[in-house]
């Protein structure tokens, strides 16, 4: 995972005002790897992704990539919702059990008190 260093791009823009476009090497030098790896691996990953959707089946591969990403997003969203609902259900169940234990204990105390007074 990487990002584009805006300061480096701005420096290129200030230095190279007369040149209409930058070279690929100059653009790739603006990439910063967040994983702490070397820039060559990041550039290789980016080039692989740029060339991934080219060729005779490029549009189909691009559509598959979009569908795969969307399904992954929907699955993650559903999983997070399921985790939230399970947490809510466990809180409700815990509160119900505590309430039930409270009333059971109160009833047990009342029974013992009344039997104590009845035997005295």
N, C-alpha and C positions, 0 to 999 in steps of 0.2 A: 504494500500500500504506500502510495506516495502522494506528494502534492507539488504544485508549481510554486517556486520561489518568486514572489512578485517583485522583490527588490532587484533580483538579477534580471528579470524581464524589463523592468523600468530602466536599469542601467544600459541594457542593450538598446532600448528605445532612445535614450539620450545620446549614446555614442554613435548609433547607426541611423541618423535621421535621413540621410540621403539614399540609403539602401532600401528598396521596397520590401524585400522579404529576407528573413534570416535562414541560415542553413539548418538542416535537421540536427547536426551536431550541436549547434548553438542552442537550439530549442531544447534538445535532450539534456544539455548541461544545466538547464533551469529546474530540472526535476530533482526532488529531494526524497530519499527513501525514509519512511517513518520507522521501519523495522531495524534500522541501524546497519543495514547491509551496504554492499558497495553499489555504486551507481550503474555499473555495467549490467548487473542482474536486473535492476529496475528498467533500464533501457531495453534489455532483451525481452522482458515481460511486456513492455509497452509495444515493442515492434511486433511481437507475436499477436497481441490483441488487435493491432492495426491491420495486420495481414489476414486475420482470421476469417473475415467475411468477404473475401475477394474470390474470384473464380466463377465457374459456371453454377455452382450451388451456393454462392455467397448469400443471396437473398433468403434462401431457405434456411441456411445456417444462422443468419441474423434473426430470422423469425423464431427459430428454435431457442436461440439465446434469450430473446425477449420473453418468450413463454416460460422458459426455465426460471428466469429471474422473477417473473411475476408469481409463479407457483411457489417459489421459495419464500417470497415476501408474504404471500397469503398463508402459508403454513406456519411461518414464524409468528405472524399476527394471531392466528388461531391458537397456537401453543401458549402464547402469552396470556390470551383471554382465558384459556383453560386453567393455567396456573393461578390466575386471579380468582376465578370462580372456586377452585379447590381451596384456596386460602380462605375465602369468605365462608364457604361451607364448613370448614374446620373450626372457624371462629364461632359460627352459629351452633355447631354441635357441642363445642366445649362449653359455651354459655348455657345450653340446655341441660347438659349433664351436671354442671355446677348448681343450677337452679333445682334440678331434681334431687340431688344429694342434700341440698339445703332443706327442702321440704321433707324428705325422708328422715333426716336427722331431727328436725323440729318435731315431727310426729312421734319419733322414737322417744324423744325427751318427754313429750306430753304423756305418752303411755306409761313411762317409768314413774313420772311424778304422780299420776292419778293412781297407779297401783300402789305406790308408797303410801299415799294418803288413805287409800282404801284398806290397807293392811294395819295401819296405826290405830 
